[in-house]
Amino acid sequence: METPLGMPEQGLVGSSVSWETLPLLRQRYRFEPVGRFAPPPFPGSMFHGALGHALKEVACRRPRAVCAACPLARECAYAVIFEPHREGAGARGRGPARLPAAYLLEWTRLPPRESGCYVFDVLLIGQGTGYASTVATAVARAADTGLGSDRVRQRIVAAGWIPPSGPPGPLPGTAQAIHAHLPSARQGDHRFKLRFLTPVAIKCGGIVARHLTAPLICGAAARRLRLIAGAHGREGPREPEDRAGSGCSRRITQDETRWYEWHRLSTRQERHIHLGGLLGTLEIAGLNSAEARALLAASVLHVGKAATMGMGRIDVCPAPEDA
């Protein structure tokens, strides 16, 4: 049985270990549909459901039990990755007792000449990296069972793990600290260009914001990083403070984002869920070093709602100071 070797206890608080030591492991699968297959524009939720079902079949020894109340949850790949909870949490796992999922998805649709092939990445986070072999087995089962409402079977034509640098390797792969995965940036970079690759949905006052401010996006990036780090025994960044009038003005200098409406089919709820988020680019300036590092981490861990399903995927790179 796989175990997350060297990982602190789930939900550990008060750790002095930096979030930059958080282990990550990226697995990449190239799929070829066996039959007619028309995935939605953002198919992460579709594969999220298929992988969840497959992982539960592969790993769960008490399928009728609620994960938060199951005595085997701490050693179960499904519970650790898909439904992590703090110990002592209620059976329904609502509120702060529920921890962020220990994985997320990314996808890339290949050019038409590639015969409809596309690539899915499974990024395992923290304790999830200890179950890489089980996840690889579950991905193979999900592909063979089929994706979408028509259950179109997928042929895995290539699979491997993607290190932060160097050539791909065979599955299951080896975890490396998040700092090795971050985009390169100099210590003095305080201005960044953000490209929203999938819809970014960040709430403000309980409503998804259609226009972002610098404090809003910096706060969301720091909050997600802090929640993930804390769930795996690491110390995350503090929430950015309101620095208005402090002489260090965090601000959006260019905004070319647009609102995008979309929906996903929830097989569990048996209904379409209408969603929305921002696509496009923006530039942000006036960041301190902690805020800059949190944004760079968001380029790996995503930001906002439905990040696990691939939403909130952003590309972050330094922008010229005289832009």
C-alpha positions in Angstrom: 0.0 0.0 0.0 1.3 3.5 -0.9 1.8 6.0 1.9 2.8 9.6 1.7 6.3 9.2 3.1 7.8 12.1 4.8 4.6 14.1 4.9 3.4 15.9 8.0 0.0 15.0 9.5 -3.0 16.3 7.5 -4.3 19.6 8.7 -1.3 20.3 10.9 -1.3 23.9 12.2 1.4 26.1 13.7 4.1 24.7 11.4 7.3 26.7 10.7 8.1 24.8 7.5 7.8 27.1 4.5 5.2 26.6 1.8 8.0 26.6 -0.7 8.9 23.0 0.4 5.4 21.7 -0.6 5.9 18.7 -2.8 4.3 18.5 -6.3 4.2 15.8 -8.9 2.9 16.4 -12.4 1.7 13.4 -14.5 0.8 13.9 -18.2 -1.4 11.7 -20.3 -2.0 11.9 -24.0 -5.5 10.7 -24.9 -6.9 9.6 -28.2 -10.7 9.1 -28.4 -12.0 5.8 -29.6 -15.0 7.1 -31.5 -16.6 10.4 -32.0 -15.8 12.7 -29.1 -16.8 16.4 -28.6 -15.5 17.5 -25.2 -16.8 20.9 -23.8 -14.5 23.9 -24.1 -13.3 23.4 -20.5 -13.5 19.6 -19.9 -11.8 19.6 -16.5 -15.1 18.9 -14.7 -15.8 16.0 -17.0 -12.5 14.3 -16.2 -12.7 15.3 -12.5 -15.9 13.2 -12.2 -14.5 10.3 -14.2 -11.2 10.2 -12.3 -13.1 10.5 -8.9 -15.2 7.5 -9.7 -12.3 5.5 -10.9 -10.1 6.4 -8.0 -12.8 5.4 -5.5 -13.2 2.0 -7.3 -9.4 1.4 -7.2 -8.6 2.7 -3.7 -11.7 2.7 -1.4 -12.2 -0.3 0.8 -15.4 1.0 2.4 -17.3 2.5 -0.4 -20.5 3.1 1.6 -18.7 5.1 4.3 -18.5 8.9 4.4 -14.8 9.8 4.0 -14.8 12.3 6.9 -16.0 9.6 9.3 -14.1 6.6 7.8 -11.3 5.2 10.1 -9.3 4.3 6.9 -9.4 7.8 5.5 -5.8 8.7 6.4 -4.4 5.8 4.3 -6.9 5.9 1.4 -5.8 7.5 -1.8 -9.4 8.7 -2.6 -10.0 10.3 0.7 -6.5 12.0 0.8 -6.7 13.3 -2.7 -10.4 14.0 -3.4 -12.0 14.5 0.0 -9.4 15.5 2.6 -10.8 16.6 5.9 -9.3 17.7 9.2 -9.5 15.1 11.9 -12.6 15.3 14.0 -14.5 17.1 11.3 -18.2 16.4 10.9 -19.3 13.7 8.6 -20.6 16.1 5.9 -17.3 18.0 5.8 -18.8 21.5 5.4 -17.1 24.7 6.2 -13.5 25.0 7.2 -13.3 21.3 8.2 -13.0 20.5 4.4 -9.5 20.9 3.1 -8.4 21.7 -0.5 -8.2 18.8 -2.8 -4.7 17.4 -3.1 -4.6 17.6 -6.9 -5.7 19.6 -9.9 -6.2 19.1 -13.6 -5.0 20.9 -16.7 -5.6 20.1 -20.3 -4.3 21.0 -23.8 -6.1 20.3 -27.0 -3.6 19.4 -29.7 -3.8 20.7 -33.3 -6.3 19.0 -35.7 -3.5 17.1 -37.5 -3.0 15.1 -34.2 -6.2 13.2 -34.9 -8.3 14.6 -32.1 -5.7 13.9 -29.4 -5.5 16.0 -26.3 -3.4 16.1 -23.2 -4.5 16.0 -19.6 -2.1 16.8 -16.7 -2.8 15.6 -13.2 -0.9 17.7 -10.7 -0.6 15.9 -7.3 -0.1 18.2 -4.3 1.4 17.5 -0.9 0.2 14.2 0.5 -1.4 13.4 -2.8 2.1 12.8 -4.3 2.4 9.7 -2.1 -0.3 7.9 -4.2 1.1 8.6 -7.7 0.9 4.9 -8.7 -2.7 4.5 -7.6 -3.6 7.7 -9.5 -2.0 6.3 -12.7 -4.0 3.2 -12.3 -7.2 5.2 -11.8 -6.5 7.4 -14.9 -6.2 4.2 -17.0 -9.4 2.9 -15.6 -11.2 6.2 -16.2 -10.0 6.3 -19.8 -11.1 2.7 -20.5 -14.5 3.4 -18.9 -15.0 6.4 -21.1 -15.6 10.1 -20.8 -18.6 12.3 -21.2 -22.3 11.4 -21.2 -21.7 9.0 -24.0 -18.8 7.3 -22.2 -16.4 7.5 -25.1 -13.4 5.3 -24.4 -10.0 7.0 -24.6 -6.8 5.3 -25.7 -3.7 6.5 -23.7 -1.1 6.9 -26.4 1.6 8.4 -24.1 2.0 8.8 -20.3 4.8 10.0 -18.1 5.7 12.4 -15.3 6.9 16.0 -16.1 9.7 17.3 -13.9 10.2 21.0 -13.4 13.2 20.8 -15.7 14.7 18.1 -17.9 13.1 15.4 -20.0 9.9 13.6 -19.1 10.2 10.3 -17.1 8.2 7.1 -16.7 5.3 6.9 -14.3 4.6 7.2 -11.4 7.2 9.9 -11.1 9.1 11.7 -8.3 7.8 14.7 -6.3 9.8 17.9 -6.1 9.2 21.0 -4.0 7.0 23.7 -5.4 9.8 26.3 -5.6 11.3 24.3 -8.4 8.1 24.6 -10.4 7.7 28.4 -10.1 8.2 30.6 -13.1 11.5 32.4 -13.1 11.5 36.0 -11.7 14.1 38.3 -10.3 14.0 39.4 -6.7 13.3 43.0 -7.7 10.4 42.2 -10.0 7.2 44.1 -8.8 5.3 44.3 -12.1 3.7 41.2 -13.8 1.6 40.3 -16.8 -1.1 37.8 -16.1 -2.7 35.7 -18.8 -6.0 34.0 -17.9 -5.9 30.6 -19.7 -9.2 29.3 -18.2 -12.0 31.3 -16.6 -10.9 33.0 -13.4 -13.8 33.3 -10.9 -12.9 35.2 -7.7 -15.6 36.2 -5.3 -16.0 39.6 -3.8 -18.8 40.0 -1.2 -20.2 36.6 -2.1 -20.5 37.4 -5.8 -18.0 36.4 -8.6 -16.3 39.7 -9.6 -16.5 40.7 -13.2 -13.7 43.2 -12.8 -10.6 42.5 -10.7 -8.7 44.8 -8.4 -5.1 44.3 -7.4 -6.0 43.5 -3.7 -8.7 41.1 -4.8 -6.4 38.9 -7.0 -3.4 39.1 -4.7 -5.6 38.2 -1.8 -7.2 35.2 -3.6 -3.7 33.9 -4.6 -2.4 34.2 -1.1 -5.5 32.6 0.4 -5.4 29.5 -1.8 -1.7 29.1 -1.2 -2.2 29.4 2.5 -5.1 26.9 2.6 -3.1 24.3 0.6 0.1 24.8 2.5 -1.7 24.5 5.9 -3.4 21.4 4.8 0.0 19.7 4.3 1.8 21.1 7.3 3.4 24.1 5.7 3.3 27.7 6.7 1.6 29.8 4.0 1.7 33.5 3.3 -0.4 36.0 5.2 -3.3 37.7 3.6 -2.1 40.9 1.8 -2.9 43.9 3.9 -4.7 47.0 2.6 -1.8 49.2 1.8 -3.7 52.2 0.6 -1.9 55.4 1.5 1.3 53.5 2.4 3.2 54.7 -0.6 3.4 51.3 -2.1 0.4 51.3 -4.4 -0.6 47.8 -5.6 -2.6 48.5 -8.8 -3.8 47.2 -12.1 -2.1 49.1 -14.9 -3.7 47.4 -17.9 -6.9 45.3 -18.1 -7.8 43.4 -21.2 -10.1 40.8 -19.6 -13.5 39.8 -20.7 -16.4 37.9 -19.0 -17.0 34.4 -20.3 -20.2 32.4 -19.5 -20.1 28.7 -19.5 -21.7 25.7 -17.8 -20.8 22.2 -16.7 -22.8 19.0 -16.3 -22.8 17.6 -12.8 -23.5 13.9 -13.0 -23.8 13.8 -9.2 -26.4 16.5 -9.1 -27.9 15.5 -12.5 -28.1 19.1 -13.7 -26.2 21.7 -15.6 -24.4 24.3 -13.4 -24.0 27.7 -14.9 -20.7 29.4 -14.2 -18.7 32.3 -15.4 -15.2 33.8 -15.2 -12.7 36.2 -16.7 -10.4 35.4 -19.7 -7.8 37.7 -21.2 -4.8 39.5 -19.8 -4.0 42.2 -17.2 -0.9 43.8 -15.8 -0.4 44.4 -12.1 2.3 46.6 -10.5 3.4 47.7 -7.0 3.7 44.3 -5.5 5.9 43.4 -2.6 8.0 40.2 -2.7 5.5 38.1 -0.8 2.7 39.1 -3.1 4.8 38.4 -6.2 5.7 34.9 -4.9 2.0 34.2 -4.2 1.1 35.2 -7.7 3.9 33.0 -9.1 2.5 30.1 -7.0 -0.9 30.7 -8.4 0.5 30.0 -11.9 1.1 26.5 -10.6 -1.8 26.0 -8.2 -4.4 28.1 -10.0 -6.7 30.7 -8.3 -10.4 31.2 -7.6 -13.4 28.8 -7.9 -13.2 25.3 -9.4 -9.4 25.4 -9.4 -9.2 21.7 -8.9 -11.1 21.2 -12.2 -8.7 23.4 -14.1 -10.4 26.8 -13.7 -8.3 29.8 -12.7 -5.3 28.7 -14.6 -3.0 31.7 -15.2 0.3 32.4 -16.8 2.5 34.8 -14.8 5.6 36.5 -16.1 7.5 39.7 -15.2 6.5 42.8 -17.3 8.9 45.6 -18.2 8.8 48.3 -15.6 8.4 51.0 -18.3 5.5 49.2 -19.9 
